[in-house]
Amino acid sequence: MSVSNPSNPSTPSSPSSSPPVSPRRWLALAALTLSVLIVGLDGTIINVALPTLAGDLHADSAQLQWIGGGYLLALSVAMLPVGLLGDRYAHKRLLLSGITLFGLASLGGAFAGSPAAVIAARAVLGLGAATIMPLSMAILPRVFAKEELPKAIAAWTAATALGMPVGPLVGGWLLDHFWWGSVFLFNVPVTVLALAAGLWLLPSDKKSMTADGKREAAAPFDALGAVLSALGITALVYGTILIPRDGWTDPTVLATLVAAAALLTGFVLRERRHPHPLVDLKLFADRRFLWGTLIAVFVNFAVMGILFVVPQYLQAVLGHDSFGTGIRVLPLIGGLMAAATASEALVPRLGARTVVPLGMALLAAGDFLGATTDLSSGYGFTALWLALTGLGFGLAVVPATSLVMGSLPDGNTGQGTSLLETVQQLGGVLGVAGLGSLLGYGYLARLATDGLPAQAADAARDSVSGADAVAGQLHDTGLAASAHEAFVHGMNLVLTACGIISLLAAVLAAIYLPSRSTTSRKVAGAAPEHAESMA
C-alpha cells in the first residue's frame, strides 16, 4: 500500500509525477510466469520418465540418481552469483539467455543417446533454471508499482507451484503417447514462446551512468566468495543426495556435510568483510527480509514434504497412474490461487503480521488433518486437506515474499532474490532428505516381511512399490496390505512433522514480523518506486 510522503513530491500520492503505467504489464507478467512454469514442470516431469530411461538407455540406479541430482546440484550452485551478475550487467538480457540455454539443453536431452548425455543435459537445464528463477522475480518491481506487486507475486508463485504437480501429469501423458525424449522436447516450444514474449514485453535494461554520461565501471567480482559458495553448496547437496541410499551416519555423508558447514561458514565470514560481496548479508538486518525469507523457507519445507509423500500415496496406495495423480494434487494449487486472491484484500486491512501466521496455522491444520489418514480414508478426504494446505500456503508465502521484495534496494533486487531462492532451495533439499528418512523409518517400523525370501524381503523394504511388485509375484495380499498400512503410517509422521514446523513458524511470524505501523514508516521514508514504462 502506498503511503504519501509530504517531503517528497514524487511519491505515489502525486499522480502528476508518476510515469504512465504500461497496459502491457500483465502480458509481461504472463511472460515471466511462463518462464518459471517450465522450470517447475521440468523439476518433476523427469521423475515419471526414470523407469523408461532405465529400460531404453540401460541406466543403472546411480545414473538415474544423478539425472535428478545433477540438475539439483547445478541449480543450487549457480543461483547465488546469478543475482549479482543480473544487477551489474542486465536482468532482462541474462534472463533471456537463461531461457535460451534451457531450451537448447532440452533439445539436447531429447536426442541424448546415453545416460551420461542425459545427465549432462539435466545439469545444463539446472544452470538455465538457476538464471530464470531469481531474475524473473527481480524484474517484477520494475514492471509493477508497489500497490500491484503483491498480485504479481501471487501469480508468479502460483506458476512456480503449479509446475510441480502438473509435471508428472504432463510427463505421464507424453510417455503414454510418445518416446521418452518427449519429456525434454516438450520444453522447446514453451521456451521459444517465453523467449519471444520476454523480448517483446519486458522492460529494457537500465545502464548505470556517471555524472559525466559515461557508463559506471563494474566493481570487482568476488571470485573467492563464488568458489567458497559453490564448493559449500556442492558438498551440502551432494551429501543430502547420498542420505536416502547410505543414511545420515555414513562416513561419506558426515564428511561432506561437515565440509559443507566449514565452507559455508568461511563464505559468510568473507562476505561480511568484503567491500564488494557476492551477496549482501546486511539484508538480513532488515526484519522484513529476515523473517520474510525464513517464513518462505518454512512454507517451502512443509509444501515440499507434502509433494514428496502425496504422489506416492496416490499411486502406490490408491492405485492411480501418473496422469491421475497429477490431476488429484491440483486441489493444493486451487487453494493457493484462492488464497493469493484473498491476500490482496486481507494484507492491506490486517497486515502481514496477522495474515502470515493465519496462513501458517491453516497450513499446519491441513497437515495435521492429513496425518489422520488411514487405509479407508479415500481421495475425497485427501482433496479436502490438500485444499486446506494450499490455502495456508498462499496466505503465508505471498505476503512473506512481498515483504522481502519491499525490503530490497533499487538496483540490487537480483542479489536479494538470488539469496532468497538459494536459501529456499537448500532448505527444501535438506527438508526432503530429513522427511524422506522419517518416511522410511515409519514405513519399516510397520512393514511385516516375516516368512519372505531374503531377496523378496529386501525389495519390499526398499519401497512400497517394491512391496507391491513382490506381493503381485507371490500372490501375497497380506504383504500388500501391510506395505500400504506401513506407508500411510510413514506419511502421517511426515505430515505431523510438517504441521509442527508450520505451527512453530506461525508463532515466530506473529512475534517477529514487523507491524503495519513499522512497515508504513519504512515505506514512507524510502525512495519511491514506480513501475517503469515498457513502451
Salt bridges, closest charged atoms under 4 A:
ASP42 OD2 - ARG122 NH1 2.75
ASP87 OD1 - HIS91 NE2 2.67
GLU148 OE1 - ARG25 NE 2.80
ASP205 OD1 - ARG142 NH1 3.59
ASP222 OD1 - ARG270 NE 2.85
ASP222 OD1 - HIS274 NE2 3.78
ASP246 OD1 - ARG245 NE 2.96
ASP286 OD2 - ARG288 NH2 2.88
ASP286 OD1 - LYS522 NZ 3.54
GLU344 OE1 - LYS151 NZ 3.72
ASP458 OD1 - ARG461 NH2 2.65
ASP468 OD1 - HIS484 NE2 2.93
GLU485 OE2 - ARG446 NH1 2.96
GLU532 OE2 - ARG142 NE 3.29
GLU532 OE2 - LYS206 NZ 3.51
